[in-house]
């Protein structure tokens, strides 16, 4: 399983997670989905982590669910339906939703660097990240409609934060393939870059240079507010998070470093 997902820099400050099945354009199997979830959960416990870059090997992000895996699941529909519907006590996401939701739950920013294809499951995994930087010529699609299905890997958490319902529904129902440039115009990706991986690494380094307390609190606030928190809940969370970091060592170090015109040294 470890060979399907490669993780480097897990000790921080910036980790890279790579889908590593280039001979299949990183099409995901069940084992690969489980490995991706495990990688995200392990990184969540890394104290020195400041940001994560998620990418694919071989110049492709992810071609979606492997067709062999899809056909095998079709022969076990009763077991599959039970697995996605009957969650263990305390769980809110099933096996297929976790590989996308794990990046939303990670306390640090996650940036997807998208080259080549980003279809179906790959698109939903990328949408689970906080940022998506795509090559202009990348090809992206919410592709499940081509198989007579709907997207079910956490899209309900990610897409409402990015675009109006009518535009999202059009993509869900048509499985239209967009270029990276078109996806940026539609709001599916944050921006385009000729070298998405280099751009993602540069953004991750920028995050890593900020106070880790402020970065984590900023993500927590944005995730809650764009995730549907009420006005009262958002205002309360702002105050709680600010009170937690105000006057703490990393916030004081930020001020002292800025006043002293030097690079901060964070804990």
C-alpha angles and dihedrals in degrees: 000000000000091000092061093061123035120202123190130177094021089154088063166186087163122008125195122210116194129191100226111198100097095158087067096037086257093294105176128242125194089261090052092051090051091049091051091052091047091050092052093046091050092050091051088068096049107110096197095052118118104165143354131220116204118198144147131246124245099028094295130100104204135317092207129247113357108254092228090055090047092052092047091052090051088063093054102046098144092052091044093051091049091050095052095042105037106064124185116255111287096015121121100180131053129223093277096045097049097071089062100033093050091072092051089051094048108106094226130063117277121203123195115210106204125199129157115355127003105177137161110322089017091056092050092049090051091048089056089064123087094236135021122199113187136186111248090243097044115122118228131180143162086224107173093105088069087067094043092256140110126238108268107167100099098298089136088067099043113034099053088062092056111042145007118275097251094055092044093047091052090057092045094051100040102037086217115184114230130193118236089258092050091046090054091050089050093049097247092117130036096228144325128252133177088232106033095180094053090047092049092049091050091051091047090051089051090054090046089058093059127081105286090217092056093045093052093044091048092054092046091052095046093046092052097044097044088040091066107273113162121248091258092048092049094050091048092049091050090055095044095049093044092049089051096055101031109107093002117136096262093049091049090048090052091055094044093048092049092048091046093046092234137118113273121243109214131198 
